[in-house]
C-alpha cells in the first residue's frame, strides 16, 4: 500500500476533476494533473460496479501494488483512477499493460 502522504486527499481539492486531463480506457477512467512536487494517487471503486466491500478492497490493493512498482516513472503527478466493472476478473499481467 501507499503511505498516507502518497494518497490524494480528494476532499481538499474540490476542483480536481475539472482541472485535470481525462483519459478513458475499457478498464478505468483516469484523471491526471501534472506539475506537482509530490506523487499522489487515488483509486476509486464504485459500489455500483462491485457490491461487496471485500472485493472492492481487494481490487484497490491490486491496483496500488501495481502503481507502487511504477512509482518511479510518475514524477510530480496527481492521479485519480475510477475503475470499471470489468476489472474484478482481470489478471495482474493484463492490468500492467493498460
N, C-alpha and C positions, 0 to 999 in steps of 0.2 A: 504494500500500500504506500501511497504518497504521504509525506509528512503534512501536518496541518498548514504549514506555510505554502506548500505546493498546491493546495486545493483552492480553487477560485471561489471567493465569497460573493456569490451572486446577489445576495440581498443588499450588499453595499454598493454594487454597481447597477443602478436601476436602468440605465440605457445601454446595457451591454449588447443586447440583441439588435438594437437599432444601429449602433456604431460599428458593428463587426462585419467582416466579409463572410458570406454564406456559401457553403459548398454542400452539394447533395450527393448522396450515394444510395445504392439499394439497401445498404445496411444501417446507415445513420445520416443525420444532418450534422454538419459541423459549423460552428461559428468561431471565427478566428480574429483576434486583434493582435497586431504586431507593435513593435517599438516600445516594449516594456522592459523594465530592469530584471524582472524575475519570470520564470515559467510557472504558470498556474493552469491547472486542468480541472474540469468539472465533467462528470459523467452522469447523465440523466436517463433513467429507465422508467418510462411512464407506466403507471399501474394499469392503464388501459391496454397496454401491449402484453405485459407479463403480470398476471394476477398475484402470484404467490411471492411474498417478500423474500423468501429463501432463494428463489430463482433469480429475482432482481439483484439481490446482493451478490450472488454467485457470478452473474454476468458482469456486474460492476468490478468485482475483484479481478476477473479475467482481463477486462479492458485496462484497468490500472496497471496490472502486471505487464501487459504488452507495451503500454506507454512508458513504463519505467525503463524498459530496455532502450526505447527510442528517445529517452530524455536528453541525451547529449546532442541530438540533431535539432532539437527545438530550442532556439535561443531567443529569449525575450518575447515569448508568445503566451497569450491567454487563450485557452482553448475550451470550448464547451461542446460536448458531444451529446446529441439526443438520439438514442438508439431506437431502432425499429423492431417490429415483432419478430422478424426472421432471424435475429441474432442469437437466439437461445440455442439453436441446434447446429450452429456453425463451428467448425474446428478452429483451433488457435492458428494453425498454419494459414488458413484462408483469411482469418482476421488480419494477420500481419500483412498480407498482400493488399488489403484495402486500406 
